[in-house]
Amino acid sequence: MFRRATHSIALAGLLALVFAVPVRADNVAPAEFSLELTNHVFKPAEIHAPKNTPLKITVYNNDSGVEEFDSSALQVEKVILGGHSGVVHLPAMSPGRYPFMGEYHSDTAQGVLIVE
């Protein structure tokens, strides 16, 4: 009886590990992009990305103040301290235009992700 319980516990632990590790079924590496924020302006203001490919966008905040990379179209918000960087991971997306902005300087910090 004790041996059977030990095997069940070991199997449950193994299954927990298997399901806890995220594995992409398509095994596609993300397309990587860099975005700089300087003087409250994103450069480049347009990012062109391939469709149906996950994305990794590294945002460098070259300004001294904090900024929030924000996009309701992408359903993402990422606070980035001044002089630091942050990474935004996005799933594979359909073709379209997805605007983004700097939440704290939305008058100048504007951009768009164009998925083609």
VENFENZI-V231281 format. One record per residue. PSI is psi as a letter, one per 40 degrees, with the letter a starting at -180 (none if undefined). OMEGA is omega in degrees with one decimal (NA if undefined). D_CENTER is the distance of its C-alpha to the mean C-alpha in whole Angstrom. Layout:
psi=PSI omega=OMEGA d_center=D_CENTER
psi=PSI omega=OMEGA d_center=D_CENTER
//
This chain:
psi=d omega=180.0 d_center=48
psi=d omega=-179.3 d_center=46
psi=d omega=179.5 d_center=45
psi=d omega=178.6 d_center=44
psi=d omega=178.9 d_center=42
psi=d omega=178.4 d_center=40
psi=d omega=179.0 d_center=39
psi=d omega=178.8 d_center=38
psi=d omega=179.0 d_center=36
psi=d omega=179.3 d_center=35
psi=d omega=178.7 d_center=33
psi=d omega=177.9 d_center=32
psi=d omega=178.6 d_center=30
psi=d omega=178.3 d_center=29
psi=d omega=178.2 d_center=28
psi=d omega=177.6 d_center=25
psi=d omega=-178.8 d_center=24
psi=d omega=-176.9 d_center=23
psi=e omega=179.0 d_center=22
psi=d omega=-178.7 d_center=19
psi=h omega=-179.9 d_center=18
psi=h omega=178.2 d_center=15
psi=h omega=176.4 d_center=16
psi=h omega=-178.2 d_center=15
psi=d omega=-177.7 d_center=18
psi=e omega=177.6 d_center=18
psi=f omega=-179.7 d_center=17
psi=h omega=176.9 d_center=15
psi=i omega=179.8 d_center=13
psi=i omega=170.8 d_center=10
psi=h omega=-174.7 d_center=11
psi=h omega=-179.2 d_center=10
psi=i omega=174.4 d_center=11
psi=i omega=179.8 d_center=12
psi=h omega=179.7 d_center=12
psi=i omega=174.4 d_center=15
psi=h omega=-179.3 d_center=17
psi=h omega=-176.5 d_center=20
psi=f omega=177.1 d_center=23
psi=f omega=177.7 d_center=21
psi=h omega=176.6 d_center=20
psi=h omega=174.2 d_center=17
psi=h omega=-3.6 d_center=18
psi=i omega=178.3 d_center=17
psi=e omega=176.8 d_center=17
psi=h omega=173.1 d_center=16
psi=h omega=177.3 d_center=14
psi=h omega=-174.8 d_center=15
psi=i omega=178.5 d_center=13
psi=i omega=177.8 d_center=15
psi=i omega=175.0 d_center=15
psi=f omega=179.0 d_center=15
psi=h omega=175.7 d_center=12
psi=i omega=-176.3 d_center=9
psi=i omega=173.4 d_center=7
psi=h omega=-179.4 d_center=5
psi=h omega=175.4 d_center=6
psi=h omega=-178.1 d_center=8
psi=h omega=178.4 d_center=10
psi=h omega=177.7 d_center=14
psi=g omega=-179.7 d_center=16
psi=e omega=178.4 d_center=19
psi=i omega=-178.8 d_center=21
psi=d omega=-177.3 d_center=23
psi=i omega=178.4 d_center=21
psi=i omega=175.3 d_center=18
psi=i omega=178.1 d_center=16
psi=h omega=172.4 d_center=13
psi=h omega=-171.5 d_center=11
psi=h omega=175.5 d_center=11
psi=h omega=175.2 d_center=11
psi=d omega=179.1 d_center=13
psi=d omega=179.4 d_center=13
psi=e omega=-177.9 d_center=9
psi=f omega=-178.9 d_center=10
psi=i omega=171.9 d_center=8
psi=h omega=-178.6 d_center=9
psi=h omega=178.0 d_center=9
psi=h omega=-178.6 d_center=12
psi=h omega=179.8 d_center=13
psi=i omega=176.7 d_center=17
psi=h omega=-179.4 d_center=19
psi=e omega=-179.3 d_center=19
psi=i omega=176.8 d_center=16
psi=i omega=176.9 d_center=13
psi=i omega=-178.2 d_center=9
psi=h omega=176.9 d_center=6
psi=h omega=177.1 d_center=3
psi=h omega=179.6 d_center=2
psi=i omega=177.9 d_center=4
psi=i omega=173.6 d_center=8
psi=h omega=-173.5 d_center=11
psi=i omega=175.4 d_center=12
psi=i omega=176.9 d_center=16
psi=i omega=178.9 d_center=17
psi=i omega=177.6 d_center=17
psi=h omega=-176.6 d_center=17
psi=g omega=-178.7 d_center=14
psi=i omega=173.7 d_center=15
psi=i omega=-178.8 d_center=13
psi=i omega=168.2 d_center=15
psi=h omega=-173.5 d_center=15
psi=d omega=-174.7 d_center=17
psi=e omega=177.5 d_center=19
psi=f omega=-173.6 d_center=21
psi=e omega=178.0 d_center=20
psi=d omega=-179.0 d_center=23
psi=d omega=-176.8 d_center=22
psi=g omega=-177.8 d_center=18
psi=i omega=177.2 d_center=18
psi=i omega=178.9 d_center=16
psi=h omega=171.6 d_center=15
psi=h omega=179.2 d_center=13
psi=h omega=179.5 d_center=15
psi=h omega=-175.0 d_center=15
psi=none omega=NA d_center=18
//
